Amino acid sequence: MGLCFTKTYDIPIESPTQSPLRVLKPGFPPPSKSLTKRQPEFGMVLEKPMVDVNTLFVLERELGHGQFGVTSLCTERATGNKYACKSISKRKLVSRADIYDLRREVMIMQHLTGQPNIVEFKGALEDTQNVHLVMELCAGGELFDRIAAKKNYTEAQAAAVGRDIVTVVHVCHFMGVMHRDLKPENFLLVSQDEDAEIKAIDFGLLVFIEEGISPRTS
């Protein structure tokens, strides 16, 4: 058999009262969106499209680290605002229970954000290596370090700190949540000021209160 060639022609599309308006060139139809746009990959932890955190934030110096991850100072590219970013390595989430616990932590942070003496939660992102929790930057350091540096408090100063801690307990219980890990290391001061407000952090052991169930920590 010989080769067969198909010739295409410019076909004028005319208005009944006007000269030709445009020219239609037949050929292959435009590719569908499914062929031209790659579908986003969903993360196994948050079950949402994964996002490269570096496209939204600049991760800077380390602020602290724990068993599962590192907390860093970060700057939002769009606004220049400073936040704290807790990055949890997905390699350390070795069981389904670990993944569930992290999902619960994110849910509780979303549930409590905006309440008094609770660190504000800005959002959660997941990429191929980590889950990133972006939250309010509290630049005053841990309450534990402040207590150690001051060595002693006046009765009025101690009462102010105690009142803030009791506020956290009240807010959590009112919102149907049990903290289970209240200690000076889990409170941060919003600034270096002497009378700076304190805010609760680290929601890894928090649980929703369920009637008839007595939660235990392992």
C-alpha positions in Angstrom: 0.0 0.0 0.0 1.1 3.5 -0.6 1.2 6.4 1.8 -2.0 8.4 2.1 -1.9 12.1 2.8 -4.8 14.2 4.0 -4.9 17.8 3.1 -6.6 20.4 5.4 -8.1 23.6 4.2 -9.0 26.9 5.7 -12.7 27.0 6.0 -14.2 30.5 6.2 -17.1 31.0 8.7 -19.3 33.7 7.5 -22.0 35.9 9.0 -25.2 36.1 6.8 -24.7 39.9 6.5 -21.0 40.4 6.9 -17.7 39.4 5.4 -15.9 36.4 6.9 -15.4 36.8 10.6 -12.8 34.1 11.3 -11.1 31.1 9.9 -11.5 27.6 11.4 -8.6 25.2 10.9 -9.8 21.7 11.4 -7.4 19.3 13.0 -6.8 17.4 16.2 -9.0 18.6 19.1 -7.2 20.4 22.0 -5.9 18.0 24.6 -8.1 17.4 27.6 -7.2 19.0 31.0 -6.5 15.5 32.3 -3.6 15.2 29.8 -2.2 18.7 30.3 -2.6 19.2 34.0 -1.0 16.8 36.5 -3.3 15.8 39.3 -2.0 16.7 42.8 -0.6 13.9 44.9 -2.4 13.4 48.2 -0.4 13.0 51.5 -0.9 9.9 53.6 -1.2 11.8 56.9 -3.4 14.8 56.2 -5.1 13.2 53.2 -4.9 16.5 51.3 -2.9 17.6 48.2 0.8 17.8 49.2 2.5 21.2 49.1 6.1 22.2 49.1 6.4 24.3 52.2 9.3 26.2 50.7 7.0 27.7 48.1 5.0 29.4 50.9 7.5 29.9 53.7 11.2 30.5 54.3 12.4 28.1 57.0 15.1 29.8 59.2 16.8 29.0 62.4 15.8 26.2 64.8 13.8 27.2 67.8 13.6 23.8 69.4 13.3 20.1 68.8 11.5 17.1 70.2 11.0 13.4 69.8 9.2 13.6 66.4 10.4 16.9 64.8 12.0 20.3 64.8 10.4 23.7 65.4 11.9 26.5 63.2 11.4 30.2 62.8 9.7 30.8 59.4 8.7 33.7 57.3 5.6 33.7 55.0 6.7 34.7 51.5 3.5 36.5 50.6 3.3 38.8 53.7 6.7 38.7 55.5 5.0 37.6 58.7 7.0 35.5 61.2 5.6 32.2 62.5 6.9 29.1 64.2 6.8 25.9 62.0 6.9 22.5 63.7 8.1 19.9 61.1 7.3 16.3 62.0 9.3 13.7 60.0 7.0 11.2 58.4 9.6 8.5 58.8 9.0 8.6 62.5 5.3 7.8 62.0 5.8 4.1 62.1 2.3 2.9 62.8 -1.3 3.8 62.0 -1.7 4.9 65.6 1.1 7.5 65.1 -0.6 8.9 62.0 -4.0 9.0 63.8 -2.4 10.8 66.8 -1.0 13.5 64.5 -4.3 13.9 62.7 -6.0 14.3 66.1 -3.4 16.9 67.1 -4.1 19.0 64.0 -7.9 18.7 64.6 -7.6 19.9 68.2 -5.3 22.8 67.2 -7.9 23.9 64.7 -10.6 23.4 67.3 -8.9 25.5 70.0 -7.3 28.3 67.9 -8.4 31.8 68.8 -9.1 30.9 72.5 -7.3 32.8 75.3 -3.9 31.5 76.3 -3.8 29.0 73.5 -1.2 29.4 70.7 -2.9 30.4 67.5 -2.8 27.7 64.7 -2.2 29.0 61.2 -2.4 25.7 59.2 -0.9 22.3 58.4 1.0 21.3 55.2 2.3 18.0 54.1 5.1 17.3 51.6 7.0 14.1 50.8 9.2 14.1 53.9 7.4 16.0 56.6 4.1 17.4 58.0 4.5 21.0 58.9 2.3 22.8 61.6 2.5 26.5 61.3 1.5 28.5 64.3 1.9 31.8 66.1 5.5 32.8 67.0 5.9 33.2 70.8 9.3 34.9 71.1 9.6 35.0 74.9 10.8 31.4 75.4 9.5 28.7 77.7 7.8 29.4 81.0 10.2 26.9 82.6 13.3 29.0 81.5 11.6 32.2 82.8 11.0 30.6 86.2 14.6 29.3 86.4 16.0 32.7 85.5 13.8 34.7 87.9 14.4 32.2 90.7 11.4 33.6 92.7 8.1 35.3 92.0 6.1 37.7 94.0 2.7 36.5 95.1 1.0 38.7 92.5 3.3 37.5 89.7 2.7 33.8 90.7 -1.1 34.5 90.8 -1.0 36.0 87.3 0.8 32.9 85.9 -1.5 30.6 87.8 -4.6 32.4 86.5 -3.4 31.9 82.8 -2.8 28.2 83.4 -6.3 27.8 85.0 -7.7 29.6 82.0 -6.2 27.0 79.7 -7.7 24.2 81.7 -11.1 26.0 81.7 -11.0 26.6 77.9 -10.0 23.0 77.1 -12.7 21.5 79.2 -15.3 24.0 77.9 -14.3 23.0 74.4 -14.5 19.3 75.2 -10.8 18.7 75.3 -8.5 17.2 77.9 -4.8 18.5 77.8 -3.1 15.8 79.9 0.4 17.4 79.6 0.4 20.7 81.5 3.9 21.7 82.6 6.1 24.8 82.4 7.9 23.5 79.4 4.6 23.4 77.4 3.9 27.1 77.9 5.6 29.9 75.9 5.7 33.6 76.6 4.6 35.8 73.7 7.5 38.2 74.3 10.4 39.0 76.5 8.4 41.5 78.5 8.2 41.0 82.3 4.5 40.7 82.2 4.2 38.8 78.9 1.2 36.6 78.4 1.8 32.9 78.4 0.3 30.5 75.8 -0.1 26.7 75.9 1.6 24.7 73.2 2.3 21.0 72.3 -1.1 19.4 71.8 0.2 15.9 71.1 -1.4 14.3 74.2 -4.7 16.2 74.0 -7.8 14.1 73.4 -11.5 14.9 73.0 -13.5 14.1 76.1 -15.9 11.2 75.5 -18.5 10.2 78.0 -17.8 7.0 79.8 -14.2 6.8 78.5 -11.2 7.4 80.8 -8.3 8.2 78.5 -4.8 7.0 79.6 -1.4 8.1 78.5 1.1 5.4 77.5 
